[in-house]
Amino acid sequence: MASNKAWKQIFKVNSIAKHDFSKAPFVLNSEQIKAATQKFKKTADKEVRLLCKQDSKADKPDIFIKDDLFLLPKKMGNIIF
């Protein structure tokens, strides 16, 4: 399961909670994820590939479930939700 702690930090640093998803999706790139999680020690808390792997609802971090969000790959290094 993706790290709840890491995703809370990613949302905070990138002001994702303030984004109006009804107007447009939010685009996030791997560099933004790396910057937000650089101080974490565990690989699972800072590795972009692991954080973005969400194959089922059980794999989604709590913040995604709460806000009914999901990730879509846009292009190599970018995701949208």
C-alpha positions in Angstrom: 0.0 0.0 0.0 1.2 3.5 -0.8 2.5 5.5 2.1 -0.2 7.7 3.8 2.5 9.7 5.5 4.3 10.5 2.2 1.1 11.4 0.3 0.0 13.7 3.1 3.3 15.5 2.7 3.0 15.6 -1.1 -0.5 17.1 -0.8 0.7 19.7 1.7 3.8 20.8 -0.2 2.0 21.0 -3.6 -1.2 22.6 -2.2 -3.3 19.8 -3.8 -6.1 20.0 -1.3 -6.8 23.6 -2.4 -7.1 22.6 -6.1 -10.5 22.8 -7.7 -10.8 19.4 -9.4 -14.1 20.4 -11.0 -12.3 22.9 -13.2 -9.2 20.8 -14.2 -7.2 17.8 -13.1 -4.1 18.4 -11.1 -0.8 17.5 -12.9 2.0 16.3 -10.7 5.5 15.3 -11.9 8.0 12.9 -10.4 10.3 15.8 -9.4 7.6 17.3 -7.3 7.0 14.0 -5.5 10.8 13.6 -5.0 11.1 17.1 -3.6 8.2 16.6 -1.2 9.5 13.3 0.1 13.2 13.8 0.1 13.5 13.8 3.9 11.8 10.4 4.4 14.2 7.5 5.2 12.1 4.5 4.0 12.2 3.7 0.3 8.4 3.1 0.3 7.9 6.7 1.5 10.0 8.3 -1.2 10.2 6.1 -4.3 7.9 7.6 -6.9 7.3 4.2 -8.6 6.1 2.7 -5.3 4.1 5.7 -4.2 2.2 5.8 -7.6 1.4 2.1 -7.7 -2.3 1.9 -6.9 -3.7 -1.2 -8.5 -6.8 -1.4 -6.4 -8.8 0.6 -3.9 -6.9 -1.2 -1.1 -3.7 0.2 -2.5 -4.9 3.8 -2.3 -3.7 6.1 0.4 -6.4 7.4 2.8 -6.3 10.9 1.4 -7.2 9.5 -2.0 -10.1 7.5 -0.6 -11.3 10.5 1.5 -11.3 12.9 -1.5 -12.4 10.3 -4.1 -9.2 10.8 -6.2 -7.2 8.5 -8.4 -4.0 8.7 -10.4 -3.7 8.5 -14.2 -0.4 8.4 -16.0 0.0 11.3 -18.4 3.4 10.7 -19.8 6.7 9.4 -18.5 7.3 11.3 -15.2 3.9 12.9 -15.0 0.6 11.9 -13.4 -2.8 13.5 -13.2 -5.6 13.2 -10.7 
